[in-house]
Every structure is written in C-alpha cells, then in structure tokens.
Amino acid sequence: KLLKKKKTRTELKGAFSEVFMVKERKTGKLFALKCVKKKNKRDVNLENEIAVLRRIKHDNVVCLEDFYESRTHYYLVMQLVSGGELFDRILDRGMYSEADASLVIRQVLEAVSYLHKNGIVHRDLKPENLLYYSPDENSKIMISDFGLSKMEEKGIMSTACGTPGYVAPEVLAQKPYSKAVDCWSIGVITYILLCGYPPFYEETETRLFSKIMKAQYEFDSPFWDDISESAKDFIRNMMQKNPKMRYDTEQALRHPWIIGKTARSQDIYHSVSEQIQKNFAKSKWKVRSCFITLCILGLECVSCGLVSFGFFR
C-alpha cells in the first residue's frame, strides 16, 4: 500500500545513499529512512554498519529501528533526529560558554564509553556526526554515522580510515591502533568547540598529517586567553601522541572539566562563532523540498519496491 500523501519531502543525498524522512502509517511516528542502492559485489561496510547498529542501544546514539531489503536496495529505518548539527546550534545560540562545551563532550564521552565497553570503535568522530535529538533548547546530543565503525576482535586494528584533521597519529603512521583513536578525536572536537578552529591546519594533506603525527598544536593567543587551564589540561590528555598515555573514556569522564567543577561560564560566543563561520563550511548534504503526489517517499522509492514492506503498511 502507498503511504499517505505529503506535500514535502526531505532528501539528503550523500555519496552512497539517500536519507528520507518517513512516517509509519499505523502510529504516525516519524523516522529517518536510509536507502542504499545495492552494488554488484558484497557491501562489507554496510554489513558492518548494520551489525554494529543492531548491537547498540544508548540515549546518545542514533539507533537502528528496523532493516529491510528489496531486489535493488537496502533500507535502514533509523531513529529520527531533528535538532540539527552541533555547529549550527552553537551559531544559533547567541550565548555560549565552556560549560556548554563541557556538557556536549560529557554526553559524547558517555556514548563512546558505552560503545567501547561493547567492543565497538566509531573511528569517525567529528562535529558533523554529532546531532541534536530535537530543536528543544535542552536537547541531548546524538552520535551518528557508523559507516566506519569496527567491532574489536583482539582490540587491535590496522585499516587506515577516518576524516583528515580528526584522525589519530598512530593511524596516520600506519601502526596497529586501538579504541584510543576515538579519544583523540574527542580531544580534537573539544579543541574546536572552545576556539572555533581546528588544532591542525595546513594547505596540503602531507603537511597536515606531519603535524598530526607530531601532535604539534598550540593554544593560540588571543583565542585561548580566556579559556580555563582545566580545559586545556583535558585536551592535552585526550590528544596525547602516545595512545598508551592518552586518557580513555572513563578517565576523561572523571576529569574536573567534564564533571562540571572547573568549566567556566564566561561567554565566548563572539570569538567561537566568528571562527566557526570562517573555518567550517555548511554541510555538503543538500536539503530540498518538492511536491509529492503519490506518497511521502515519492516515485523514486515507490519504484524500488519500498511500499510493499509491512513496516509501512
């Protein structure tokens, strides 16, 4: 059966998939539907993502509600998060402090701690993958995109992956690595949340990677002049070059800056928002609305057999 008619569609086109906002007819509940076109050969990354998502359930992780496939597509029915990206929320606030950044990072740490305890390493933590659950002012943060995540077997991995700028030194050095790579990425995210620009920046990837492998970064004046020493200490421990000396999630969650004792409430919005706008482009995903005459998913998904699935009847 077709879904109810709806005049607008939200469509986010990525390199390998499309994401639609859909409604379950029976309950009226909204979900995000990730449609992935099948390849001629086995899609190991997608299989891995589904296997990981099926294992996890946490308040700060976007969860998989259901999974289907047709002859041509895979369909992941995901929890819908509608609060927008982390940077957009900061820019919209009008006021922002270390305490706000600390609250975000604490939620990320709690989620990543849960993942690590369940033998899962995200491997692609970055601001674009941190979303707000709802538009509410006090909305929680959600970790998304488990396309590069990995279930640990012996605790050691070797595949070089991640996003330039957030990837740990040991990955770039092509050394075996562990879940500590996620903690490095959280350190990088914390750095950005407190100044609005990345700790490592170069015109070429070669120079960028060289700086990262040396853990060569600074707390530049005047951008860091009003940031607490406790925040800097937290970042130093998360961005230790040696992964054995780097904080794990449990140590990080006990740090004074995270538990709320030392994070300053001084407003740093002007400086941080100015730098975010200067250094980070808007999301590459394209959002558009169009008139739909048949159903909420439109002709494209109807033609691939989606509406025959029981979940949407």
Contacts in CASP RR format, 6 or more apart in sequence:
PFRMAT RR
TARGET T0000
AUTHOR 0000-0000-0000
METHOD contacts of the structure
MODEL  1
KLLKKKKTRTELKGAFSEVFMVKERKTGKLFALKCVKKKNKRDVNLENEI
AVLRRIKHDNVVCLEDFYESRTHYYLVMQLVSGGELFDRILDRGMYSEAD
ASLVIRQVLEAVSYLHKNGIVHRDLKPENLLYYSPDENSKIMISDFGLSK
MEEKGIMSTACGTPGYVAPEVLAQKPYSKAVDCWSIGVITYILLCGYPPF
YEETETRLFSKIMKAQYEFDSPFWDDISESAKDFIRNMMQKNPKMRYDTE
QALRHPWIIGKTARSQDIYHSVSEQIQKNFAKSKWKVRSCFITLCILGLE
CVSCGLVSFGFFR
1 25 0 8 1.000
1 307 0 8 1.000
1 312 0 8 1.000
1 313 0 8 1.000
2 294 0 8 1.000
2 295 0 8 1.000
2 302 0 8 1.000
2 307 0 8 1.000
3 22 0 8 1.000
3 23 0 8 1.000
3 25 0 8 1.000
3 295 0 8 1.000
3 296 0 8 1.000
3 297 0 8 1.000
3 307 0 8 1.000
3 312 0 8 1.000
4 23 0 8 1.000
4 25 0 8 1.000
4 295 0 8 1.000
4 296 0 8 1.000
5 292 0 8 1.000
5 293 0 8 1.000
5 294 0 8 1.000
5 295 0 8 1.000
5 296 0 8 1.000
6 23 0 8 1.000
6 292 0 8 1.000
6 295 0 8 1.000
6 296 0 8 1.000
7 291 0 8 1.000
7 292 0 8 1.000
8 289 0 8 1.000
8 290 0 8 1.000
8 291 0 8 1.000
8 292 0 8 1.000
9 20 0 8 1.000
9 21 0 8 1.000
9 289 0 8 1.000
9 290 0 8 1.000
9 292 0 8 1.000
9 296 0 8 1.000
9 297 0 8 1.000
9 298 0 8 1.000
10 20 0 8 1.000
10 21 0 8 1.000
10 287 0 8 1.000
10 289 0 8 1.000
11 18 0 8 1.000
11 19 0 8 1.000
11 20 0 8 1.000
11 286 0 8 1.000
11 287 0 8 1.000
11 288 0 8 1.000
11 290 0 8 1.000
12 18 0 8 1.000
12 19 0 8 1.000
12 285 0 8 1.000
12 286 0 8 1.000
12 287 0 8 1.000
13 285 0 8 1.000
13 286 0 8 1.000
14 284 0 8 1.000
14 285 0 8 1.000
16 36 0 8 1.000
16 37 0 8 1.000
17 34 0 8 1.000
17 35 0 8 1.000
17 36 0 8 1.000
17 37 0 8 1.000
18 34 0 8 1.000
18 35 0 8 1.000
18 300 0 8 1.000
19 32 0 8 1.000
19 33 0 8 1.000
19 34 0 8 1.000
19 35 0 8 1.000
20 32 0 8 1.000
20 33 0 8 1.000
20 35 0 8 1.000
20 296 0 8 1.000
20 297 0 8 1.000
20 301 0 8 1.000
21 30 0 8 1.000
21 31 0 8 1.000
21 32 0 8 1.000
21 33 0 8 1.000
21 80 0 8 1.000
21 296 0 8 1.000
22 30 0 8 1.000
22 31 0 8 1.000
22 32 0 8 1.000
22 33 0 8 1.000
22 77 0 8 1.000
22 296 0 8 1.000
22 297 0 8 1.000
22 312 0 8 1.000
23 29 0 8 1.000
23 30 0 8 1.000
23 31 0 8 1.000
23 296 0 8 1.000
24 30 0 8 1.000
24 31 0 8 1.000
24 311 0 8 1.000
24 312 0 8 1.000
25 312 0 8 1.000
25 313 0 8 1.000
26 313 0 8 1.000
30 80 0 8 1.000
31 65 0 8 1.000
31 77 0 8 1.000
31 78 0 8 1.000
31 79 0 8 1.000
31 80 0 8 1.000
32 77 0 8 1.000
32 78 0 8 1.000
32 79 0 8 1.000
32 80 0 8 1.000
32 81 0 8 1.000
33 75 0 8 1.000
33 76 0 8 1.000
33 77 0 8 1.000
33 78 0 8 1.000
33 297 0 8 1.000
33 301 0 8 1.000
33 306 0 8 1.000
34 75 0 8 1.000
34 76 0 8 1.000
34 78 0 8 1.000
35 73 0 8 1.000
35 74 0 8 1.000
35 75 0 8 1.000
35 301 0 8 1.000
35 304 0 8 1.000
35 306 0 8 1.000
36 43 0 8 1.000
36 46 0 8 1.000
36 73 0 8 1.000
36 74 0 8 1.000
36 75 0 8 1.000
36 76 0 8 1.000
37 72 0 8 1.000
37 73 0 8 1.000
38 69 0 8 1.000
38 71 0 8 1.000
38 72 0 8 1.000
38 73 0 8 1.000
38 74 0 8 1.000
43 74 0 8 1.000
45 147 0 8 1.000
45 148 0 8 1.000
46 74 0 8 1.000
46 147 0 8 1.000
48 147 0 8 1.000
48 149 0 8 1.000
48 150 0 8 1.000
48 151 0 8 1.000
49 146 0 8 1.000
49 147 0 8 1.000
49 149 0 8 1.000
50 64 0 8 1.000
50 67 0 8 1.000
50 76 0 8 1.000
51 151 0 8 1.000
52 120 0 8 1.000
52 146 0 8 1.000
52 149 0 8 1.000
52 150 0 8 1.000
52 151 0 8 1.000
53 63 0 8 1.000
53 64 0 8 1.000
53 76 0 8 1.000
53 146 0 8 1.000
54 64 0 8 1.000
54 67 0 8 1.000
55 118 0 8 1.000
55 120 0 8 1.000
55 151 0 8 1.000
56 63 0 8 1.000
56 114 0 8 1.000
56 115 0 8 1.000
56 118 0 8 1.000
56 120 0 8 1.000
57 63 0 8 1.000
58 110 0 8 1.000
58 111 0 8 1.000
58 114 0 8 1.000
58 115 0 8 1.000
59 111 0 8 1.000
59 140 0 8 1.000
60 107 0 8 1.000
60 108 0 8 1.000
60 110 0 8 1.000
60 111 0 8 1.000
60 140 0 8 1.000
60 141 0 8 1.000
60 142 0 8 1.000
60 143 0 8 1.000
61 111 0 8 1.000
61 114 0 8 1.000
61 115 0 8 1.000
61 142 0 8 1.000
61 143 0 8 1.000
62 78 0 8 1.000
62 79 0 8 1.000
62 81 0 8 1.000
62 131 0 8 1.000
62 142 0 8 1.000
62 143 0 8 1.000
62 144 0 8 1.000
63 78 0 8 1.000
63 79 0 8 1.000
64 76 0 8 1.000
64 77 0 8 1.000
64 78 0 8 1.000
64 79 0 8 1.000
65 77 0 8 1.000
65 78 0 8 1.000
65 79 0 8 1.000
66 77 0 8 1.000
66 311 0 8 1.000
67 74 0 8 1.000
67 75 0 8 1.000
67 76 0 8 1.000
67 77 0 8 1.000
68 74 0 8 1.000
68 75 0 8 1.000
68 77 0 8 1.000
68 306 0 8 1.000
68 309 0 8 1.000
68 311 0 8 1.000
69 75 0 8 1.000
70 304 0 8 1.000
70 305 0 8 1.000
70 306 0 8 1.000
70 308 0 8 1.000
72 304 0 8 1.000
72 305 0 8 1.000
73 304 0 8 1.000
73 305 0 8 1.000
73 306 0 8 1.000
75 306 0 8 1.000
75 309 0 8 1.000
77 311 0 8 1.000
79 142 0 8 1.000
81 131 0 8 1.000
81 132 0 8 1.000
81 133 0 8 1.000
81 134 0 8 1.000
81 142 0 8 1.000
81 144 0 8 1.000
82 133 0 8 1.000
82 134 0 8 1.000
82 135 0 8 1.000
83 89 0 8 1.000
83 131 0 8 1.000
83 132 0 8 1.000
83 133 0 8 1.000
83 134 0 8 1.000
83 135 0 8 1.000
83 139 0 8 1.000
84 131 0 8 1.000
84 132 0 8 1.000
84 135 0 8 1.000
85 127 0 8 1.000
85 128 0 8 1.000
85 130 0 8 1.000
85 131 0 8 1.000
85 132 0 8 1.000
85 283 0 8 1.000
86 104 0 8 1.000
86 127 0 8 1.000
86 130 0 8 1.000
86 131 0 8 1.000
86 132 0 8 1.000
86 141 0 8 1.000
86 193 0 8 1.000
87 127 0 8 1.000
87 276 0 8 1.000
87 280 0 8 1.000
89 132 0 8 1.000
90 96 0 8 1.000
90 100 0 8 1.000
90 193 0 8 1.000
90 269 0 8 1.000
90 272 0 8 1.000
90 273 0 8 1.000
90 276 0 8 1.000
91 273 0 8 1.000
91 276 0 8 1.000
91 277 0 8 1.000
93 100 0 8 1.000
93 269 0 8 1.000
94 269 0 8 1.000
94 273 0 8 1.000
95 267 0 8 1.000
95 269 0 8 1.000
96 267 0 8 1.000
96 268 0 8 1.000
96 269 0 8 1.000
96 272 0 8 1.000
96 273 0 8 1.000
97 263 0 8 1.000
97 264 0 8 1.000
97 265 0 8 1.000
97 266 0 8 1.000
97 267 0 8 1.000
97 268 0 8 1.000
97 269 0 8 1.000
98 194 0 8 1.000
98 227 0 8 1.000
98 228 0 8 1.000
98 231 0 8 1.000
98 257 0 8 1.000
98 263 0 8 1.000
98 264 0 8 1.000
98 265 0 8 1.000
98 266 0 8 1.000
98 268 0 8 1.000
99 260 0 8 1.000
99 263 0 8 1.000
99 264 0 8 1.000
99 265 0 8 1.000
101 190 0 8 1.000
101 193 0 8 1.000
101 194 0 8 1.000
101 231 0 8 1.000
101 263 0 8 1.000
102 231 0 8 1.000
102 257 0 8 1.000
102 258 0 8 1.000
102 260 0 8 1.000
102 263 0 8 1.000
104 130 0 8 1.000
104 141 0 8 1.000
104 193 0 8 1.000
105 186 0 8 1.000
105 189 0 8 1.000
105 190 0 8 1.000
105 193 0 8 1.000
105 258 0 8 1.000
106 253 0 8 1.000
106 258 0 8 1.000
106 259 0 8 1.000
107 140 0 8 1.000
107 141 0 8 1.000
108 125 0 8 1.000
108 130 0 8 1.000
108 141 0 8 1.000
108 143 0 8 1.000
108 186 0 8 1.000
108 189 0 8 1.000
109 186 0 8 1.000
109 249 0 8 1.000
109 252 0 8 1.000
109 253 0 8 1.000
109 258 0 8 1.000
110 253 0 8 1.000
111 141 0 8 1.000
111 143 0 8 1.000
112 122 0 8 1.000
112 125 0 8 1.000
112 143 0 8 1.000
112 182 0 8 1.000
112 183 0 8 1.000
112 186 0 8 1.000
112 249 0 8 1.000
113 249 0 8 1.000
113 250 0 8 1.000
113 253 0 8 1.000
115 121 0 8 1.000
115 122 0 8 1.000
115 149 0 8 1.000
115 182 0 8 1.000
116 179 0 8 1.000
116 182 0 8 1.000
116 248 0 8 1.000
116 249 0 8 1.000
119 151 0 8 1.000
119 152 0 8 1.000
119 155 0 8 1.000
119 179 0 8 1.000
120 149 0 8 1.000
120 150 0 8 1.000
120 151 0 8 1.000
120 152 0 8 1.000
121 149 0 8 1.000
121 150 0 8 1.000
121 152 0 8 1.000
121 157 0 8 1.000
121 178 0 8 1.000
121 179 0 8 1.000
121 181 0 8 1.000
121 182 0 8 1.000
122 143 0 8 1.000
122 146 0 8 1.000
122 148 0 8 1.000
122 149 0 8 1.000
122 182 0 8 1.000
122 185 0 8 1.000
123 148 0 8 1.000
123 149 0 8 1.000
123 150 0 8 1.000
123 157 0 8 1.000
123 161 0 8 1.000
123 162 0 8 1.000
123 181 0 8 1.000
123 182 0 8 1.000
124 145 0 8 1.000
124 147 0 8 1.000
124 148 0 8 1.000
124 149 0 8 1.000
124 161 0 8 1.000
124 162 0 8 1.000
124 163 0 8 1.000
124 166 0 8 1.000
124 185 0 8 1.000
125 143 0 8 1.000
125 166 0 8 1.000
125 182 0 8 1.000
125 185 0 8 1.000
125 186 0 8 1.000
125 189 0 8 1.000
126 163 0 8 1.000
126 166 0 8 1.000
126 185 0 8 1.000
126 188 0 8 1.000
126 189 0 8 1.000
127 189 0 8 1.000
127 192 0 8 1.000
127 193 0 8 1.000
127 280 0 8 1.000
128 145 0 8 1.000
128 283 0 8 1.000
129 143 0 8 1.000
129 144 0 8 1.000
129 145 0 8 1.000
130 141 0 8 1.000
130 142 0 8 1.000
130 143 0 8 1.000
130 144 0 8 1.000
130 189 0 8 1.000
131 141 0 8 1.000
131 142 0 8 1.000
131 144 0 8 1.000
132 139 0 8 1.000
132 140 0 8 1.000
132 141 0 8 1.000
132 142 0 8 1.000
133 139 0 8 1.000
133 140 0 8 1.000
133 141 0 8 1.000
133 142 0 8 1.000
148 161 0 8 1.000
148 162 0 8 1.000
150 157 0 8 1.000
150 159 0 8 1.000
152 178 0 8 1.000
152 179 0 8 1.000
155 178 0 8 1.000
155 179 0 8 1.000
156 176 0 8 1.000
156 177 0 8 1.000
156 178 0 8 1.000
157 176 0 8 1.000
157 177 0 8 1.000
157 178 0 8 1.000
158 174 0 8 1.000
158 176 0 8 1.000
158 177 0 8 1.000
160 171 0 8 1.000
160 172 0 8 1.000
160 174 0 8 1.000
161 167 0 8 1.000
161 171 0 8 1.000
162 171 0 8 1.000
164 205 0 8 1.000
164 208 0 8 1.000
164 209 0 8 1.000
165 188 0 8 1.000
165 198 0 8 1.000
165 200 0 8 1.000
165 208 0 8 1.000
165 212 0 8 1.000
166 184 0 8 1.000
166 185 0 8 1.000
166 188 0 8 1.000
166 189 0 8 1.000
167 181 0 8 1.000
167 184 0 8 1.000
167 185 0 8 1.000
167 212 0 8 1.000
168 177 0 8 1.000
168 180 0 8 1.000
168 181 0 8 1.000
168 184 0 8 1.000
168 185 0 8 1.000
168 212 0 8 1.000
168 243 0 8 1.000
169 184 0 8 1.000
169 212 0 8 1.000
169 213 0 8 1.000
169 214 0 8 1.000
169 215 0 8 1.000
169 241 0 8 1.000
170 176 0 8 1.000
170 177 0 8 1.000
170 180 0 8 1.000
170 181 0 8 1.000
170 243 0 8 1.000
171 177 0 8 1.000
171 181 0 8 1.000
172 209 0 8 1.000
172 212 0 8 1.000
172 213 0 8 1.000
173 213 0 8 1.000
177 243 0 8 1.000
178 243 0 8 1.000
179 248 0 8 1.000
180 243 0 8 1.000
180 244 0 8 1.000
180 246 0 8 1.000
180 248 0 8 1.000
181 243 0 8 1.000
182 249 0 8 1.000
183 238 0 8 1.000
183 246 0 8 1.000
183 247 0 8 1.000
183 248 0 8 1.000
183 249 0 8 1.000
183 252 0 8 1.000
184 238 0 8 1.000
184 239 0 8 1.000
184 243 0 8 1.000
184 246 0 8 1.000
186 238 0 8 1.000
186 252 0 8 1.000
187 234 0 8 1.000
187 235 0 8 1.000
187 238 0 8 1.000
187 239 0 8 1.000
188 198 0 8 1.000
188 199 0 8 1.000
188 200 0 8 1.000
188 239 0 8 1.000
190 231 0 8 1.000
190 234 0 8 1.000
190 235 0 8 1.000
190 238 0 8 1.000
191 198 0 8 1.000
191 199 0 8 1.000
191 217 0 8 1.000
191 235 0 8 1.000
191 239 0 8 1.000
192 198 0 8 1.000
192 199 0 8 1.000
192 276 0 8 1.000
193 272 0 8 1.000
194 224 0 8 1.000
194 227 0 8 1.000
194 231 0 8 1.000
194 235 0 8 1.000
194 268 0 8 1.000
194 272 0 8 1.000
195 220 0 8 1.000
195 223 0 8 1.000
195 224 0 8 1.000
195 227 0 8 1.000
195 271 0 8 1.000
195 272 0 8 1.000
195 275 0 8 1.000
196 223 0 8 1.000
196 271 0 8 1.000
196 272 0 8 1.000
196 273 0 8 1.000
196 275 0 8 1.000
196 276 0 8 1.000
196 279 0 8 1.000
196 280 0 8 1.000
197 223 0 8 1.000
197 275 0 8 1.000
197 276 0 8 1.000
197 278 0 8 1.000
197 279 0 8 1.000
198 279 0 8 1.000
199 217 0 8 1.000
199 239 0 8 1.000
200 208 0 8 1.000
200 211 0 8 1.000
200 212 0 8 1.000
200 216 0 8 1.000
200 217 0 8 1.000
201 208 0 8 1.000
201 279 0 8 1.000
202 208 0 8 1.000
202 210 0 8 1.000
202 211 0 8 1.000
211 217 0 8 1.000
213 241 0 8 1.000
214 241 0 8 1.000
215 239 0 8 1.000
215 240 0 8 1.000
215 241 0 8 1.000
217 239 0 8 1.000
219 227 0 8 1.000
219 232 0 8 1.000
223 271 0 8 1.000
223 275 0 8 1.000
224 232 0 8 1.000
226 264 0 8 1.000
226 266 0 8 1.000
226 268 0 8 1.000
227 264 0 8 1.000
227 268 0 8 1.000
228 257 0 8 1.000
228 262 0 8 1.000
228 263 0 8 1.000
228 264 0 8 1.000
230 255 0 8 1.000
230 256 0 8 1.000
230 257 0 8 1.000
230 261 0 8 1.000
230 262 0 8 1.000
230 263 0 8 1.000
231 257 0 8 1.000
231 262 0 8 1.000
231 263 0 8 1.000
231 264 0 8 1.000
233 255 0 8 1.000
233 257 0 8 1.000
234 252 0 8 1.000
234 255 0 8 1.000
234 257 0 8 1.000
234 258 0 8 1.000
237 246 0 8 1.000
237 247 0 8 1.000
237 251 0 8 1.000
237 252 0 8 1.000
237 255 0 8 1.000
238 246 0 8 1.000
238 247 0 8 1.000
238 252 0 8 1.000
239 246 0 8 1.000
240 246 0 8 1.000
240 247 0 8 1.000
247 255 0 8 1.000
252 258 0 8 1.000
253 259 0 8 1.000
256 262 0 8 1.000
257 263 0 8 1.000
292 298 0 8 1.000
294 302 0 8 1.000
295 302 0 8 1.000
295 307 0 8 1.000
297 306 0 8 1.000
297 307 0 8 1.000
301 307 0 8 1.000
306 312 0 8 1.000
END
